[in-house]
Amino acid sequence: MFDSGLGGLSVWRAVTRELPEWPVTYLADQAYVPYGSKSREQLIERSLRIGHFLHEQGASLLVVACNTATSAAVDTMRKELPIPIVAIEPAVKPAARASRTGRIAVLATEFMLQSARFHSLLQRHAGTVEVLPRPGRGWVELVEAGRIDGDEAREKVAAVVEPLLAENVDHIVLGCTHYPFLAPLIRDIVGPDVVLDDPAEGSARRAADLLAGKAPQKPNGYRFYTTADTAPMSDVLPVLIGHPYPVQHAGI
């Protein structure tokens, strides 16, 4: 699995619950975070490098735990990498189908919201539902630093979410894997009647389907890599997933 940083750990949680017997390697490309500010060409180059690295580490399946990388690079990755790839995309389809008010919000990076893949997703699945796209500016940086509570996080989340209260949305799609770590703050603002749609469980089920009937070649175990300094990731892992793990540097 890989992400621009630590947001993909929200998908890691779902995958490890779905596949508890499988060893999972997670790589955070923190030397290049955030991906939302990068060009499509940069994202393709980074995603291919990381994909080849993880394949060389023995990966039999690759989960792209990043909406932005999926949008920019997954088609190229599927052509060039010799292993199955599970992508992730905003859960527009289930949100649109379940909406009662006919208005949903999609929170994602600016790159994702402007991408052709996202607009294709809307054309295919939004139907007659009105979609309000909103970038979570500064949210990725909050999660990377483990600042998922406190005044700063609440202010940045409120700046994006509070205006939606007047828009009659009944579903908020979390279109960046970093954003589920801020879901408790979002929930405090919107209350219990607005559904938060997170696609992580769907990606985990897809990974399990692709591995059905296969047995892991190595004992259960989790490995973590970062392309940046290892200390910050080591410090934040317990905050985000509730357990410390050793972190290795990947010079990619």
N, C-alpha and C positions, 0 to 999 in steps of 0.2 A: 504494500500500500504506500501511496505517497500523497503529499499535499504541499502547497507552498510553505506551510508552517504546521501549526499545531491544531488547526481547526479540524483536519481530517481525523483527529482522535475521536470526534463524535461518531464517525463511521467505524472506527476501530472498535469502539464499545459495542456497536451492533454486530459487527463481524465476529468478534470473539465470543459473544453470547450465542450466536448462531452456529459457530464452528469451534466449540471449546477444546476439541482435541487437536486442532491444527496449529502448528507454529506460524506466527505472523511476524513479518518484518515491516516496520514502519519507518519511512524516511520523510523528514521535514526539510524542505528546501529553503531553510531560513536565511541563507545568504542572499536569496532573491525575493523574499517576501516583502511586500504583497504582490501577488500575481496580477491583481486587478489594474495595476498601473503599467504593465508590460505590454509590448506589441505581440501580435499573433505569431510573428516569426520567432521572437524570443521564447514564447511559451512552447512552441513546437520543439525548438532546439533543446530546451531544458527538459521537457517531458520525455523526449527520446533518449537523452543521456541517462536520465534517472531510470527509465524503463529497461535499458540495456544493463545498467548497473544491478538492478534488482534481479533481472534474469540471470546474470552471472553469479549472484548470490544463491541461486537455486530455486527462485520463485517458479512455481508451476501455474500460477494465476496472478494477475495484477489488478488491483483495485485502484482506480483513479479517484481518490477521495477528495476531489477538488472540482467544483462546478466550473471554475474559470478554465482550468486545464482541460477539462472535458470539452468545453465549448470550442477551444482553440485547437486542440491537438489530438483528440481521441481517434478521429478518422485516420490520420497519418500513422498513429501508433499501431492501429490494427493492421495496417498494411505492412509495417516494418518489423514488428515484434512477433516472435514465433509462439507466443502463449496467449491463452484467452484473456480478454480484458473486460472488466466490469466498470462501466462508467457511472456517473451520477449526474442527475439534472434536477432542476427545481420541480417540486411535486405539483405542477400546475394542473395536470389531468385530474387527480383525485380531488383537489381543492375546487376546481370548476364544477365537477360533477356534484359535489356535496353542498355547494353554496346555496343558501336560501335567499340571500339578498341580491344575488347577481353581481356582487362586487367583491373582488379579492385583491389583496396586496401581495406583491412579490418583492422581498428584500434580498438584494444581491450586490455584487461588486458592479461598478460602472461598466467594466469590460463585458461582464456577463449580460447585463441588461441591454447593451448596445450590439451584441453579437447576432450574426445571422442565425445561429443555432437556436438562440432564445426566441427570436421572432418566428422561426419555423415552429417551435414548440407551441407558441401562442396560436398560430394559424391552425395547427392540428388539433389542439385540445382545449383552447379557451372558449370556443363556441360563441355563444351570445353573452358570456360573462364579461364584465368590464374589469380590466386588469390595471392596477395602479402600481407601476414599478418604482421602487425607492432604493437608492444606494445607502448602505449602512456605513457612512463615512466615519473612519476612525475605529470601527468595531473590530476589524482584524487585529489592529495593533493592541487593543485592550486584551483580547484573548491570548495573543502571543506573550504578553507580559503577565498573564495570570490575574489581571485586574478585572474580574468578572462580577464584582460587587463593589459597593462603595459609591461615593458621590460622583466621581468622574464617570464611571460606567453608567450610572443612572441618568446623568445629564445627557450623555451622548445617545443613549437608547431612547430617552424621552423625546429628544429633538426630532427623531425620525418617526417614532411610533405614536406620540400623542396626537399629531395632526390627523392620523388615520381614524381616530375615534369619531370625528365629524363626517367621515366619508362612508359610513354604513357598510364597512367591510365585515364579513363574518369569517373569513379565512385569511391567515397570513402565512405565506409560503416562505420558509427559511431557505433561500437560494444560495447560500454560502455555508460551507461546512463549519466555519467558525461560529456562525450565529446561534446554533443550538445551545452553546455554553452561556449565552445571554438570555435564553428563553425564560428563566425565572424572573428576570427584570421586565421582559416584555409582558409576561403573564400578569405581573403586578399592575401594569398600566392598563391593559386591555380587559382584564377580568376574565371570568370563566366562560363567557358566551362566545368568544372568538377562538376558533380552532387554529393551532399552530401546526403547519404541515412540514414534516421533516422526512426527506427521502432515504435516510440512512438504513432503515429497516428493509426497504425494498432492495437496496444494493446488497445488503447482507444475505437476503434470501436468494438473490440471483447468484451470488458467489457459491452458496450452498448447493444450488441446483447444478452448477457447472462442476462441482467437486463430488457430486453424489456417486456413490459406488467406488470411490477412490479412497485409499488410506494414506495418511501422511507418512512421508518417508523418514521423517525425523521425529524425535519426541516433542511433546508440547513444550513451547517456549516462545518468549517474545523478545525481539531485538528492536532496538531503536537507533536510528541514525539521524544526524543533522549535518547540513553542509556548512553550518556556522560553528561558533564556539559551543561546546557541549554543556557548559555550566548553566546557562539560562534555561535550556530545555530540561535539564535534570531538576532544576528548581521548580519548574511549572508542572511537570508531569503529575506529582501528587495532588496538585490543585485541580487539575482537569479530569484525571482518571482514578484518583484516590489511592495511588500506589506509586512508590519510587521504583525506577528501573535504571540500570546503567545505560548511558548514552554514548555512542561511538561517533567519531567524525568521519564523514564521507567526503573525500576530496574530489568532488565532481565539478 
